[in-house]
């Protein structure tokens, strides 16, 4: 019996499937409540040409945020158009397949937008570190981890039940 099909692996996978997201959500809540209750005072630092650096980083962060917004808006628009196209289909199976494909595609776009949001916060953190910026960055990182975790879980379920055979075809083309 191979390692993936062993009862211990299945039990560990199930436990990991429940505990990892729960621990991440609890960690997120603890970070937010701790940060809100115990703010750290700002520290004074000297950086040559700090104003110029802050302006450059500010524009770069703004660009990253605009990119995140663009990815979200285009992802939502594409999902809405896809949904409207599928609504006309009378086949329940095709509607489910279409909805799953649309949901996965939108989830990946949201994950990409969180990458841009993280980049923006990392830029801000590099120039003017503050506890609130660290909390926001940590929150975005945890949200991204949770989103990716659930996307991967959903992809595994979809593959297991062969809801979207296109996923397997895509994986074969990648090899």
N, C-alpha and C positions, 0 to 999 in steps of 0.2 A: 504494500500500500504506500503510495507516495505521500509526501509531507502535506501537500495541499488538501488531500482528501481525508486526512486523519481526523478523528474526533476531537483531539486536542487543538488542532489548528482551527477547526470550525468554532469551537467554544471560545478560543482566544479572539477570533475575528468578531464574533458576536459581542463579546465583552468590550472589545476595543470600539466596536460600532456604537455602543451605548455610552461608555465612559469618556472617550475622547471629546465628543461634542459637549457633553455635560461639564467636563473640567474646563474646557475653553470658555463656555458661557459663564461659569462661576468665576473664573479668573478675570474675565472682562468686567463683571459686576464688582468684584473686589477692587480692581484697579480704579474703576470710576468712583466708587464710594470713598476709597482711601484718598484719591487725589482731590476730590471735592471737599473732604473734611479737613485735610492737612495740606494746604497749599504751601509750596516752598517759595521763599522770597527770591526775587530776581537778584542775580549777581552782576557786578560791574566788570566789564572787560574792555580792553583796548585792542582794536584791530586797525592797522593803517588803512586809510581810505575806506573806512567802514560804511560811510553813507553811500559811496559808489557801489560797493559790494552788495549792500542791502538792496539797492535799486536793481542791480543786475539779477540778483537772486529772486527778488520780488517779481520781475517780469518773467523769469524762467518758471517760477512757481505758478504764476497766472497762466502761462502757456500750458503747463501740465494739467491744471484744473480745467482749462478750456477743452483740452483733449479728452479728459474724463467725461465732461458734459457731452461732447460730440459723440463719443462712443456709446454713452447711455441713450442719447436721443436717437441715434441711428439704429441701435439695437432694439429699442422699444418700437420704433416705426416699422422696422422689418418684421418684428414679432406680430404687430397688429395687422399688417398686410397679410402675413402668412396665416394668421388666425381667421381673418375675414375670407380668404380663399378657401380654407378648409370647412368653413361653416356651411357652404353650399353642398358639400359632399354628404350624401345620405348614409354612407357606410360608417357605422360606429367604429369599426376597426381602423379605417383610414383616418377618422377624426382623432382617435387616440394616438395613432402613430404620428400624425401631423402635430398634435399638441405636444407630445414628448419631444419631438425633434425641435420644435419652436422653443420649448422651455429650456432644453439643453443649450441651444444656440444663444438664447438670451442670457442664460447663466454664465456662459463663457464671456459674453460681452461685458457683463457686470463685473466679472473677475478682472478683466482687462482694465476696466475703468478704475477699479480699486488700485491697480498697479500705478496708474497715473496719479491718483490721489496720494498714494504712498510716496511717490517721487516728489510731489509738491511739498509734503510735510517733511521729508528728509532734507530738501533744500532749505526750508525755513529753519529746521533744527540746526543745520550746519552754520547758519549765520547768527541766529539769535536763539540759543537753546533756552527753553523754559519748560517747567513741569507740565504746563497745560499742553504744549506742543508734543511732549513725550506721551502724554495720555492719549491725545488724538491719534498719534502715529501708532501706538500700541493697539488702540481700538480698531483702527483700519486693518492692521496686520491680522488681528484675531478674527475680524469679520471675513477677511479674505481667506484665511485658513478654513474657517467654518464653511464658507461658500464652496471652496474647492473640495473640501471633504465630502459635502453632500452631493456635489456634482459627480465626483468619482463614484460615490455610492450608487447614485441613480444610474450612471452609465453601466455599472456592474449588473444591476438589477435588469436593466433593459437588455443587456447582452445575455444574461442568464435565461430570460424568458423569450429571447429573440423577437422583441417588439420592433426594433429597427434593424433589420438585416444590413442596412447601409453602413452601420457602424463597423461591422465585421469586414465589409468590403473596403472601407476606408483604412482600417488597420492593416489589411493585407497589402494595399497599395503603398503604405508607408514603409513596409519591410523591404 
